[in-house]
C-alpha cells in the first residue's frame, strides 16, 4: 500500500482561502532518479500560490497539484542518480515546481542548497523563490549592470525587498520604489537603502520619477502590476530601457488610448518572465548564483532575509488571508511541527 502524508489541499480543487485544509491522506511522493525526498520544516508563501489556489495560474506539467515552491527541511532519502554533495540528514532549502505545502517533497538535488547556520529554518524557506526571482528579473532578463538606475514596483514585496538589496550591493546609480503607504516607502528607503519611493495612492509615481531623474527616466523597471502600470512604465523608461513584467495583478487588458510610441522613440524593451516555467538546468544556474554570490552576504548580514510572520501550518487559511491583505513587508512562512 502506498505511503501517505499530510499536505495542504483545496476543497473542490480551487477556491478562496477558506477552501484550504490539511489532507492527511495525500500520497507521499516517490523520488525520480535525480531527486531527494526532503522532510519539510517550513515553507514560504508566494503570490502565485493565491492565483493557483483560484485556478488562475498555469501549473508546469511536472508539478504536483499541491501548492508551494520554496521550503526548508532535512534530506530523508535519494533517488538512484542524485547529484553528489548531499547526504541523508543534511539541512537544506530549495526551490520546487510545486508540492512544498506538505510534510515531504520530491525535488531535484540540482535545486537544493545547504542551509547556512546563520539562517533560521523560517528564513531559509523564504529565500529560494524570492531571491531567485529578483536575480533573474534584474540580471538575466533586465540586463542590469553597475551604474544603471532601477525601479522596483511593489517595493515592500518580498521579491522587491531582495531586489533593492541586490541593487544596492551592485552599485545601482539610483534605486526607486513604489508602494501603497508611507510606512512601506520609509521602510524601503530608510531600512533597505532605496534612493526614493513614491506612494501610488497619493502621487502620480511616473511624473514624480521623471522629476527625480530630470526627465531621463529609469534604465531597468521590474513590474508585477500589469495593465494599470503599462503606460506609466513606458513613460518613465529611459532610452534603451528595459521593462521586466513578472505579474499582472491589475489585469491583462490594456485600455484604449495607450501610447506605445516609446517602444520606437526610446528603443524600450518590454519582456515578460516567470521562474516556475523555466527548465531545471536554468533553475540550477540560478541556484549556483545564489550559493556563490548571495548566500555569503546573507551569512555576514549584508543581505537581510525579512520574515513578516510565521504561522503554524494548521493556520494556512489565515496565512493566505494575510497575503491577500497586501499589508506585509517581507515573507509569510508556515512551519510544520
Secondary structure, DSSP 4 states (H G I P E B T S, - for coil): ---EEEEEEETTSS--GGGEEEEEEEEPP---TTEEEEEEEEEE--HHHHHHHTT-S---TTS-SS--SEEEEEEEEE-TTPPTT--TT-EEEEE-SS--SBSEEEEEGGGEEEPPTTS-HHHHHTTHHHHHHHHIIIIIIT---TT-EEEESSTTSHHHHHHHHHHHHTT-SEEEEEESSHHHHHIIIIIT--SEEEETTTS-HHHHHHHHTTT--EEEEEESS-HHHHHHHHHHEEEEEEEEE---TT-SPPPTT---THHHHS--EEEE--STTS-HHHHHHHHHHIIIIIHHHHHTTSS---EEEEEEGGGHHHHHHHHHTT--SSEEEEE--
